[in-house]
Structures are given as C-alpha cells and as structure tokens.
Amino acid sequence: MKSAALACAVLAAALPAFASGPDAKAIDAAVSRGVKYLLSQQAADGSFSDPQMPALTALPLWALVRGGEGGSAAAKKAAQFVLGTQRPDGGFYVPKPGRGGSGLGNYNTSVCVSALYESGLAPARAILDARTYIAGSQLTGDDTMSGGFGYDRMSRRRYADLSNTSYALDAMRRTEGVEEHRPQGEARADLNWEKALKFVERLQEKEGERAGGAAYNNRTPQGGLATNSTGRVQLRAYGSMSYAAVLSMCHAKLTRGDPRVKSALEYCSKFWTVDENPGMGNQGLYYYYDILSRALSAAGVAVLEQPDGRKVDWRSELSARLVKLQRPDGSWVNDNNRFWENDPALVTSFAILALSLCK
C-alpha cells in the first residue's frame, strides 16, 4: 500500500481534522478486544471460519498483524495454513470442480498474498508465484470486461467485477517490490494497468445524481442495473464500489487532481455516511467500512467536504461508529448475511483493519 498511496497522496492538501470521535486509546482498546476474540476463534490447524476459503483465514491474519499480533504463534499458524493452500499455478485456493476447476481463485489469491505480504511470514517465492497467477488472471480483449478480474481464473464464463478487480490491483501494487527478488532471467509479473483503469472507468457514472460513483459491474443483475426516465438502462453506483474505484485509481497512479478521482471523491462526499453502505443498506456494510478506509487513506484524504460546506473527519466518524457497534465479546457481526457478513471472524477482521487506519 505504501507505494500505491504516493500517487494520490502527493497532491493531498493539508486539511484540518476535527477530534469528535474516540481517541487513540479507545480505538486501541476496541482493536485489542477484537484481536482477543479472533484468537479465540482459530481452529487447531490455524484456519478461521471455512478452511475451504483461504481468504477467510488471510483476513484474520491481516487483522492480527494490524492489531499488534503479527509475531504471535496464532499469526504464524494462520500464515502456515494459508501457505499450505498455494497451488502449483501460484494461486491460493482450494480446487472446486463445480466452480470451473478452482474455488474463487482470483479473490482468494489476492487477499491471501496481501495478508501474507503484510505479515512478513511468507517466502518471496510464494509471493512471486501468486503475482504471476494474478497477472495471468486479468482479462484481455476488447469488450467491456477487458482489463478486469472475476472470481475465478478458470471460470466457464467471461466475467469481471469491480470488487475482485480492486482486490487484484491492491495486491499487485502492494507487493510490487518483491519483484526485485525474482531470479534473473525469469519473466516479471505485472498488469496491463491502462486496461485495468479503463475497466474501472467504464463502471463509473458520468452524469446524473450519482455522477462519479461506481457500480459492481455492467452485466449481471447484482451489478445494480437501473432504468432512467427515458428508458435507457444505466449503471447503479453505490458506496463500497465507489470507494473501490477510488482505491483502484490510486493504484493506477492517478492523482487527486485527476478529474476521474475528483469526481469519485465528490460522490463519496455527497453520499457520505457510516450508518449504511450507500445504495445497499446493511448489505456488505463492514466491507464498506474496510474499503472506504483503505481508499481515503490511499488518496490522502483527511476531511470530506459536504455539498453544504460541512467538513467531515471520516476517521473520527468511522471509528466512533465501529466502537459503538462492537459486541461485548469483542466481535463485530452484520445481521444481514449478504456477502457472508454474519461470519463474526470475517466481520471482526474488517472492523480491525478499518480501525487501524483511523488513528
């Protein structure tokens, strides 16, 4: 993330912060309780939640690292479990014949390699092989899916969405420094960043009330297709995907002064809230918290200015909301199970990751 943040952050203005949320000690206490909960949920083999989905162990590993437990026996055990799921093609996934030969390989690999890189508990070879897998998963061609990523590299259908694409771009930019360790003569792994950026652009609304916001994709029903008053089908932008677009643009090395980034941030300011995932209600709420904290941090945004001139210290409002939502046992959970968010280990990981960027 460090190198990826530079492009957007370089033009970030020095904006004032308004201390109205919990202080650093309160945030640390909430993170500590969340970490304690996660430690109580780890299985004997080092995994969390579903061992068939390596990302569901990688996210708690990532949260443990951000929560100060990166050197713990639990983190090392989680890392070893994740490393044990790496396939000969470099991907981290458990093969599922009913899913075209792989089990959400792109999603799992992107999350796993990011967490392993952050933990420092993986050999360079494992990171390099995963980068090769991700680079080989980017869709080529000239249609609207070109440049993007879907859930599965071996999917039977041509498919891409902004969520999987943002995870892939984040993983590749985050780990790019590891390429220095690739043996001489071995082909380096990288993406076609220009095509990736064009894929993201295609999902960004260009006009109307939601101009600047982004949709999940432009093909499937869950992509949020809507029909305007003229009968023309248009994209339906919503909160988490709009932040995924901001993060992806930063990883593509656009600056905050770029019109596409400015437009996306204007959407984020206009529809700012921590009470819901704008346009989706409680669906994917904690993913929304995680992606907005990563996107605004990468963009170097300290304060969002509302259309009425009110200045929002997003870190303060987000941390206050997360501290309030934490359950007595230290966990977080979403009553809405869309996107697996009734899994407290997953949701607690999202919450810890978001809080770690709020101080």
Secondary structure, 3 states (H helix, E strand, C coil): CHHHHHHHHCCCCCCCCCCCCCCHHHHHHHHHHHHHHHHHHCCCCCCCCCCCCCHHHHHHHHHHHHHHHCCCHHHHHHHHHHHCCECCCCCECCCCHHHCCCCCHHHHHHHHHHHHHHHCCCCHHHHHHHHHHHHCCCCCCCCCCCCCECCCCCCCCCCCEHHHHHHHHHHHHHCHHHHHHCCCCCCCCCCCHHHHHHHHHHCECCCCCCCCCECCCCCCHHHCCEECCCCCEECCCEHHHHHHHHHHHHHCCCCCCCHHHHHHHHHHHHCCCCCCECCCECCCHHHHHHHHHHHHHHCCCCEEECCCCCEEEHHHHHHHHHHHHCCCCCCCCCCCCHHHCCCHHHHHHHHHHHHCCCC
